[in-house]
C-alpha cells in the first residue's frame, strides 16, 4: 500500500468520477485505474463501482474512506512536523548585549554562513537577565553576555569565556579629552554621560565606579551599539569594554576613540552561554563553535575557554 493510492481514491470520491479525478491529478485515467485496482487487490475489497458511464466510489469504499482519510491526515501531520523540525534546525536564536560585535560576532557569523548557507540566525538585543531567562526556558539557543570575574553563572547554564578586556571611556575623536592617554575620574564625571540601562553590566560597573550616580547623566540606552552612535553624534561620552570599540566602523573611520580610565578597573569578559542540558541543536552547535574559533583568533585580548 502506498500513500498516493489513498490520495487517488479520495480524489475520485471528491471529484465524483475516475475521469475528473485523473484530470485533477494530471494523471492518465488508465494509470489511475490501475493504481486503484492494485489497492483493491491488496485490501480484498472493491473500492470502485465501474460502469459504462464511469467509475465511482463503491459502498465498501465509502465505508473505508474515513480510515483512509485518517491515514492521510496522520501523514500530513508527520510532514508538517518534519518541516517544522527542519526549519527549526536551521534557525539559531542568539541573544547578545551587543559587545564584541566587530572582532567576534561578525566574523563568526560570516564563517557560519559560509558553512551553513541555508541557516538563519536571529540576533536579539537583550539584557543579561532576559538572556538567562530565555536560555533556561528554551526560547533562546545561545547568549553573549558580559561578566565580571566575581559574577556567578546561573544554575542550569553553561558558560564559555571568549574575550577579556577592560572598561574604557568612549569619546568623539575631536573631544578635548581624546588627547589624554588616560581619563581621570574627575574629568570623566564632568562630561555628559550616556549610560547603559539597568540590567547591563556596564550600568552596574559605572554605578560602582561613581558611587551610585553620574552628575551629568544625559540619557540611558540599550546596548553598546546605540551608545557608540550617540557618542559619535556628540551627545556625550560612555563607558564600554575595550573589545566593544576596537575595530568598530565608527572607530575605524576616526569618529570614535577609546581611552583607559586612570584608575584600576576590573576585567570584563564576554562569555558565550547556553542551557546546560543535552546536546545543542546542530546549527546552534556550529555557530557556538564558530564563535569560539573566532575568539581564539583575536590577538588583542586574552581568551580563556572554560568549556566547549
N, C-alpha and C positions, 0 to 999 in steps of 0.2 A: 504494500500500500504506500502510495506517495501522496504528499500534501497536495500537489497540483490536481490529482484525481478528485479529491474532495472539493477543491476550488471549482473544478469544472462542473461537478454535479450541482453545486449551489448556484452556479451561473445559469445552468439550464432551468433550475427552479425559478430564479429571479427573473429571467427573461422570457420564460414561458415555452420555449421550444429549443431543440438542439440547434436549429439553423440560426436563430437570433443569438444564442449563446456563442456559437462559433464566430459570428460576425463581431461580437463584442470582445471576444478574446483574441481576435486576429489569428485564429487557428482554423485549419480546414475542417469541414464537417466530418469527413471520414476519420481524420486523426482524433478528433474529439470523441466520436462514437466509439472508436477502438479503445481509447483510454478508459471510457466508462465501462465497456464490456470486460476489460481486464479486471476492473474493480468488482464488477458483478460476479465474475468467476471466483475471485478471491473470497468474497463475502458469502457466496452461495445464495444471492438474492437478486431478483430482477429489479433494478433501480429505475429503469425507464420503461414506459409503455410505448412501443414502437408501432406506429400505424402508417397507413398510406399518407395521411395528412401531416405526419411528422412525429417526432419522439418527444414525450413529455415525462415529467417525473411520475413514477408509479406510486401506488398507495404504500407499498413496502418502503419505497424510497423516502416518502414523506415521514413515515414512522421513524426512520433512522436519521432524518435530516438534522434534528436538534443535536444528536450525538456528534454528527459531523461538524456542525457549527461550533460545538463546544471545543472540539479538537482544533479547529481553525482559530478560535478566539485564544486558546492557550498558546498556539504557535505565534500569534500576533503579539501576545504579552511577552513571550520569550524574545522575539525580535526587538521589541521596544526596550526591554530591559538590557539586552545586549548592546543596543545602540547607545543607550544612556551610559552604560558602563564604559563603552569605547570612548565616548566624548569626555566622560569624567576622567578617564585615564589619561587623556591628552590635556586636561586643564590642571594648572598648578596655581593655587591661590597663595600669593606671597604678600604678607603684610610687612611694612617697613616704617621705621621712623625717619626715613629719607636721609640717613647718614651713609657715607661711603658710596654714593650713587656713581660717581665717576671712576674712582680707582677700582671698585669692586663689582657693583651690581651691573653696570652697563656692559663691561667686557664679559662677565659671566653669562649674562643673558644672550649676548651675541654668540658665544660658543655653544650655549644650549640650543639656540635656534638653528645653528648650523647642523647640529647632530639630530635634532628633532624638529624638522621644518613644519610639521603639522600640529605641533603642540601650541597651546595658548597659555600665556602667563598673565594672570590677573593680579596687578600690583595695587595694593591698598595702603593708603597712608593712615596710620593709626598710632595711638599711644601704647606704651608698654602694657598697661593693664588690659586694654582691649585686645592686644595681640595674644597675651597669655590666655584670656578667656576664649578667644576664637580657636586657638590651638587645642585647648582642653576639650571643647565641645565639638571639635571636628569641622568647623566652618572654615578653618584655615589649614593649609598644609605646612607652610614654613613661615617663620617670623625672623626679622632682623631687628634687634634691639641693642641699645647702648647699656653697658653695665659698668659700675664701679667695682673695684676689687672686693669691697665688703658686701656687695649685693648677693643675696641668695637666689638660686634658681628655684622657681616654684615646684612643688611636688608634681610628678607626672610629666615634666618637661625635660627634654634632653637639650643640652647647650654645647655648642662648638664655638670657641673663641676664634675670630677671624683676623681682625686688625686691631691693634692697640695704638693709642696716641694720647695727646693731652689737649685740654681745652685751650683755645686761643681766642683773642679778640679779632673780630672780622670788621674791617673798615673799608671805606672807599679809598682807592689808591691816591686820590688827591687830598685826603684828610690830613691835617697837620700832624696828627699822632703817627701817621704811617712812616714818618721819617725816623721815629724812635725804634731802637732794636727790641725794646720790651715796653709794655704798658703798665704803669703803676696803678695800684688800686685807686688812688686819689684822682688820677687823670681819668680812669675808666668811669668812676662814679659821677664825674662832671659831664659825661656825654649823654645825649638822648639814647635811651636803651630799648632795643627790640628784644623782648623776652620770648622764650618758648612757653606754651601754655602748661598749666598744671597737668602732671601725668607724664611729662617728658623728663629725661634725666637731666638735661641742661637747665630746666626750671629748678629742679632740686639743687643742682650744683651751685647756680648763681645765688639762690637764697642763702645757702650756707656761706658762700664766699662773701656776701654783702650783709650778713646778719639779718636776713629776712626781707629787705626791701631796697630797691634802687631808687634814689631820689628823683631820677629823671626818666621814669618808665613812660614810654610813649605808646607802645602797643604790645600785644601778645599774639602769637601766631602758632599754627600747627606746623611743625616740621622745619628742617633745615633749609629746604629749597625756597620757601617763601621768605624766611629770614634773610637769606642771601640777596634775594631780589629787592627787598625793602632797603637793605644796606646800600645796594648799588644805586637805588633811586634817591639816596641821600636822606632817608628818614631818620637814621640813627646808626648805632653800632650794635653788634650782637656777640654772643659767645657760643662757639661750636667746637666740636672735636676737630683737630687739625686735619684728619683724613677726610673730613666732610668738605674741606675747602680746597685742598691741594688737587690741582688738575681740573677743577670746576671750570666750565666755559667762561664764567664771569672773571675767574682768576686768570685763566689763560689769556684772555683778551685785555688784561690790565685794568679792569674796572674794580676788582677787589684785591685786598691783601690781607694776610693774617699775621698777627704779631703775638708772641707769647706774653703772658702776664708776668710781671716782675715779682712774683711770689710763688712759693711752692704750691703746686696743684696736683691732685691725684690723677692717675692714668684712667683713661676711658677706653673700654673695649667694645667693639662691635661684635655681637655674637649671633650666630645662626641657631635658631631654636625650632624644635618640632616636638610633637607629642611622643612620649616615650612608651609606645605600645606597638609591638609587632613591627612589620616591615612597611616602610613608606611606599606609596604608590610609585610605579616605575618612573613616571615623568618627574614627580617631586624628588625622588631619589637622585635622578640625573641632574636636576637643577641644583640641588644641595651639593653634589659632587663638583659641579662647575664653579660654584661659589667658593668651595674650599680650595680648589686648584688655583683659582684666581687670587685668593688671599695669599697663597704661598708664593705667588709671583710678584706681589707688591714689595718692592725693595725698601721703601722709605720707612716702613713701620714693622716692628717685630710681630710675628704671627705665632700664636700659641694655640694649637689644636688640642682640645680637651676631650674629643670624641670623634666618632665618624658616623 
